[in-house]
Amino acid sequence: MNFIETQQAFMAHIRAPDTQPKPDDIEERRMAIYRDLFFNNINGFISSAFPVLKTLYSDNNWLRLVRQFFAEHDCQSPYFLDIASEFIAYLSSDYQLQKIDPPFMLELAHYEWIELDVSVAHADPTDCIINAPLSNVPLYMSSCARNLSYQFAVQHISVDFQPQQPSEQPHYFVVYRDTDDEVQFLATNAMTALLLAIIDTTPSIKLASLVEQVALQAPQFTTEQLVQGATVTLHAMAERGVIVTKNHP
């Protein structure tokens, strides 16, 4: 067995020791150290990133889930900081829900992960606070803010509250990093979510164009009502730094 084959066998065994034999030329004692080191690191990062989700499983079932992720998922990033996002990618694509999994598993995991995502997001140096009237500036979502919606009341989920069916209406949130670099969660509503979604997908949009797009989806409101409502909402979002403008050089 050449070096590359040994390396591949080594990693295959570490990821799935129950099904993949260890390389013959590596002592079992040393192999056990590597197995524990790698898995415990992965388990530690996932457990710390998803503390609420973990509480919904027995210790054995949680370790089984993490082991399955470790064995089956081909991570696209070598950085430990990205393990949580890789876990979300695994749950979103390759993983099949089991009987022991709650129906809100993916949404809760995403809700927990987003705090880490926002906390380490790179602030765009061209983002700047809005000091001019909203109607005069191009609008952008902050690089450190996320506009979210969930079908389950993820903010309330715990061992004692585990809904089995989605809520009748979605739950909307903005998660953002404030001026003290603290991550904040803000419950919003459907109209706020719509405004932010349009800004997010149409960067540099002006207020007038924004209202025109909203009017297409909310024809029951007059233009005046939409302008007034959007102005109040966006002022609140601007004060929090959720929406910004750009200071292009």
FIMI-204266 format. One line per field, with one value per residue (C-alpha): residue number from 1; residue in three letters; x, y, z. Coordinates in Angstrom, 2 decimals, decimal comma, m for minus. Each point is the difference from the previous one (the first is absolute). Example, Ala and Ser with C-alpha at 12.3 -4.5 7.8 and 13.67 -1.06 7.14 Angstrom:
num: [1;2]
residuo: [ALA;SER]
xx: [12,30;1,37]
yy: [m4,50;3,44]
zz: [7,80;m0,66]
% end
This chain:
num: [1;2;3;4;5;6;7;8;9;10;11;12;13;14;15;16;17;18;19;20;21;22;23;24;25;26;27;28;29;30;31;32;33;34;35;36;37;38;39;40;41;42;43;44;45;46;47;48;49;50;51;52;53;54;55;56;57;58;59;60;61;62;63;64;65;66;67;68;69;70;71;72;73;74;75;76;77;78;79;80;81;82;83;84;85;86;87;88;89;90;91;92;93;94;95;96;97;98;99;100;101;102;103;104;105;106;107;108;109;110;111;112;113;114;115;116;117;118;119;120;121;122;123;124;125;126;127;128;129;130;131;132;133;134;135;136;137;138;139;140;141;142;143;144;145;146;147;148;149;150;151;152;153;154;155;156;157;158;159;160;161;162;163;164;165;166;167;168;169;170;171;172;173;174;175;176;177;178;179;180;181;182;183;184;185;186;187;188;189;190;191;192;193;194;195;196;197;198;199;200;201;202;203;204;205;206;207;208;209;210;211;212;213;214;215;216;217;218;219;220;221;222;223;224;225;226;227;228;229;230;231;232;233;234;235;236;237;238;239;240;241;242;243;244;245;246;247;248;249]
residuo: [MET;ASN;PHE;ILE;GLU;THR;GLN;GLN;ALA;PHE;MET;ALA;HIS;ILE;ARG;ALA;PRO;ASP;THR;GLN;PRO;LYS;PRO;ASP;ASP;ILE;GLU;GLU;ARG;ARG;MET;ALA;ILE;TYR;ARG;ASP;LEU;PHE;PHE;ASN;ASN;ILE;ASN;GLY;PHE;ILE;SER;SER;ALA;PHE;PRO;VAL;LEU;LYS;THR;LEU;TYR;SER;ASP;ASN;ASN;TRP;LEU;ARG;LEU;VAL;ARG;GLN;PHE;PHE;ALA;GLU;HIS;ASP;CYS;GLN;SER;PRO;TYR;PHE;LEU;ASP;ILE;ALA;SER;GLU;PHE;ILE;ALA;TYR;LEU;SER;SER;ASP;TYR;GLN;LEU;GLN;LYS;ILE;ASP;PRO;PRO;PHE;MET;LEU;GLU;LEU;ALA;HIS;TYR;GLU;TRP;ILE;GLU;LEU;ASP;VAL;SER;VAL;ALA;HIS;ALA;ASP;PRO;THR;ASP;CYS;ILE;ILE;ASN;ALA;PRO;LEU;SER;ASN;VAL;PRO;LEU;TYR;MET;SER;SER;CYS;ALA;ARG;ASN;LEU;SER;TYR;GLN;PHE;ALA;VAL;GLN;HIS;ILE;SER;VAL;ASP;PHE;GLN;PRO;GLN;GLN;PRO;SER;GLU;GLN;PRO;HIS;TYR;PHE;VAL;VAL;TYR;ARG;ASP;THR;ASP;ASP;GLU;VAL;GLN;PHE;LEU;ALA;THR;ASN;ALA;MET;THR;ALA;LEU;LEU;LEU;ALA;ILE;ILE;ASP;THR;THR;PRO;SER;ILE;LYS;LEU;ALA;SER;LEU;VAL;GLU;GLN;VAL;ALA;LEU;GLN;ALA;PRO;GLN;PHE;THR;THR;GLU;GLN;LEU;VAL;GLN;GLY;ALA;THR;VAL;THR;LEU;HIS;ALA;MET;ALA;GLU;ARG;GLY;VAL;ILE;VAL;THR;LYS;ASN;HIS;PRO]
xx: [0,00;1,53;m0,19;m3,14;m1,83;1,07;m1,20;m3,37;m0,41;0,98;m2,66;m2,65;0,54;m0,10;m3,28;m1,65;1,98;m2,82;0,03;3,44;3,06;3,04;3,26;2,00;3,18;m1,51;m0,07;m3,51;0,88;1,14;m2,99;m2,38;1,57;m0,58;m3,58;m0,91;1,78;m1,72;m3,48;0,08;0,98;m2,86;m2,46;1,15;m0,49;m3,42;m1,21;1,02;m1,61;m3,33;m0,62;m3,80;m0,13;2,35;m2,29;m2,76;2,06;1,33;3,79;0,25;m2,33;1,86;3,36;m1,53;m1,18;3,39;1,74;m2,25;0,82;3,71;m0,09;m2,27;0,54;2,80;0,85;0,80;1,98;3,07;m0,65;m1,44;m2,01;m1,96;m0,98;m3,38;m0,87;1,11;m2,39;m2,83;0,96;m0,11;m3,44;m1,28;1,15;1,23;m1,71;m3,31;m2,16;m0,29;m2,86;1,95;0,52;m2,42;m1,77;1,52;3,54;1,39;m1,70;1,17;3,54;0,02;m1,35;2,77;2,70;m0,94;1,30;3,47;m0,30;m0,80;2,57;2,87;m1,35;2,53;m1,24;0,06;2,20;m2,23;m3,06;m0,87;m2,84;m2,83;0,07;m1,95;m3,75;m0,85;m1,46;3,39;2,34;0,50;m0,95;1,90;m0,25;2,91;2,62;m0,53;m3,79;m2,26;m3,71;m1,62;m3,29;m0,90;m3,12;0,53;0,27;3,69;0,58;m2,09;1,10;1,32;m0,28;m3,44;m1,21;0,32;m2,72;m0,74;m1,69;1,04;m1,66;m2,92;2,12;3,76;2,26;2,20;3,30;2,90;3,31;2,69;3,23;m0,31;2,60;1,37;0,53;m2,75;m2,39;m3,63;m3,22;m3,00;m3,46;m1,59;m3,11;m0,87;0,17;3,39;1,28;m1,23;1,68;3,30;m0,20;m0,39;2,92;2,11;m0,69;0,08;3,00;0,16;m3,76;m1,57;m3,07;m2,32;0,91;m0,26;m3,54;m0,91;1,12;m1,82;m3,18;0,02;m0,23;m2,24;m2,53;m2,42;2,09;0,22;3,35;m0,20;m0,58;2,91;2,36;m0,92;0,25;3,25;1,57;m0,80;1,18;3,19;0,89;m0,15;2,14;2,48;0,36;0,97;2,39;m2,03;m0,26;2,83;1,18;3,40;3,04;1,58;3,51]
yy: [0,00;3,33;3,24;1,31;m3,29;m0,09;3,57;m0,78;m3,14;1,98;2,65;m2,54;m1,87;3,18;1,05;m3,45;m2,26;m2,57;m0,73;1,05;m1,96;1,88;m0,12;m3,07;1,92;2,36;m1,09;m0,29;2,16;2,84;m0,49;0,29;3,33;1,38;m1,36;1,64;3,27;0,54;m1,08;1,84;3,21;m0,35;m0,91;2,92;2,56;m1,32;m0,32;3,57;1,37;m1,81;m0,13;m0,01;m2,68;m2,16;0,12;m1,68;m3,19;m2,60;m0,03;m3,16;1,28;3,30;m1,76;m2,23;3,06;1,70;m3,24;m0,36;3,54;m0,62;m3,23;1,04;3,69;1,17;3,38;2,75;2,09;m1,02;2,57;m1,05;3,23;m1,25;m3,34;1,38;1,21;m3,38;m1,66;2,19;m0,94;m3,68;0,27;1,95;m2,43;m3,46;m0,73;m1,86;0,76;m2,91;m0,81;1,45;3,32;2,88;1,33;3,45;m1,39;1,91;3,30;m0,10;m0,90;2,89;2,41;m1,00;0,09;3,47;1,53;m1,36;1,01;3,61;0,17;m0,85;1,72;2,31;3,57;1,66;3,11;1,85;m0,42;3,26;1,22;1,97;3,64;1,43;m0,30;m3,54;1,22;1,41;m2,96;m3,43;m2,71;m3,19;m2,79;0,12;m2,67;m0,92;m0,42;m2,85;0,07;m3,31;m1,84;m3,38;m2,15;m1,07;2,22;m0,75;2,76;m1,89;m3,57;m1,87;m3,38;1,09;1,56;m2,10;0,80;m2,81;2,14;3,30;3,16;1,43;3,05;0,24;1,45;2,87;1,17;2,29;m1,08;2,66;1,12;3,29;2,75;m1,83;m3,13;m1,80;m2,24;1,08;m1,84;2,10;m1,42;1,72;m0,45;m0,93;3,57;0,69;m3,32;0,93;3,42;m1,49;m2,84;2,46;2,10;m3,13;m1,22;3,47;1,74;3,79;0,24;3,36;0,43;0,89;m3,12;m2,08;1,21;m0,75;m3,59;m0,39;1,39;m2,85;m2,48;2,07;1,71;0,48;2,94;3,45;1,40;2,54;m2,74;m2,02;2,97;0,90;m3,58;m0,71;3,23;m0,76;m3,61;0,80;2,80;m2,58;m2,40;2,77;0,95;m3,59;m0,17;m2,71;2,10;2,25;1,98;m0,18;2,22;m0,84;1,36]
zz: [0,00;m1,09;1,98;m1,69;0,48;3,65;0,47;m1,57;2,11;3,10;m0,58;m1,00;3,27;2,09;m1,57;0,19;2,37;0,22;m3,72;m1,27;1,18;1,22;m1,97;1,04;0,71;2,60;3,63;1,47;3,01;m2,24;m2,28;2,94;0,97;m3,49;m0,10;3,28;m0,80;m3,34;1,08;3,32;m1,76;m2,48;2,74;2,15;m2,76;m1,00;3,59;0,83;m3,19;0,47;3,77;m0,16;m2,69;2,06;3,04;m2,04;m0,41;2,39;0,27;m2,11;m2,71;m0,20;m0,34;m2,68;m1,95;0,21;m0,95;m3,02;m1,10;0,53;m2,01;m2,86;m0,69;m2,27;1,52;m2,49;2,48;2,02;2,74;3,34;0,11;m3,01;1,55;1,14;m3,52;m1,38;2,45;m1,31;m3,56;0,97;1,62;m3,01;m2,67;0,92;3,29;0,21;3,04;2,43;2,36;2,91;m1,82;0,66;m3,11;0,63;0,13;m2,98;0,85;3,62;m1,07;m2,47;2,62;2,39;m2,67;m1,22;3,24;m0,77;m3,64;0,86;2,82;m2,39;m3,14;m1,61;0,13;m3,41;0,38;m2,47;2,25;1,72;2,16;m1,59;1,04;m2,94;m0,67;m1,08;m3,28;m1,03;0,49;m1,57;2,49;0,83;2,55;2,40;m0,59;3,68;m0,13;m1,08;m0,89;1,00;0,20;1,50;m0,02;3,61;3,08;0,27;2,56;2,58;m0,61;3,02;1,66;1,24;m3,25;m3,13;m2,56;m2,41;m2,66;m1,60;1,25;m1,95;m0,90;m0,53;2,67;m1,23;1,45;m0,67;1,48;m0,03;1,64;1,84;0,48;3,06;m2,13;1,89;m1,95;0,34;m0,90;m0,98;m0,71;m3,00;m2,15;m3,56;m1,35;1,59;m1,34;m3,47;0,09;1,12;m2,50;m2,87;1,26;0,41;m3,54;m1,58;1,55;m0,49;m0,45;0,79;2,22;m2,88;m1,95;3,15;0,62;m3,62;0,42;3,30;m1,59;m2,51;2,86;2,29;m2,29;2,90;1,23;m1,58;m1,05;2,81;2,57;m1,34;0,00;3,57;1,25;m1,85;1,27;3,64;m0,30;m1,85;2,42;2,79;m2,04;m0,84;3,66;0,76;m2,94;m1,72;m3,15;m1,09;m2,95;m1,65;0,22;m3,33;m0,52]
% end
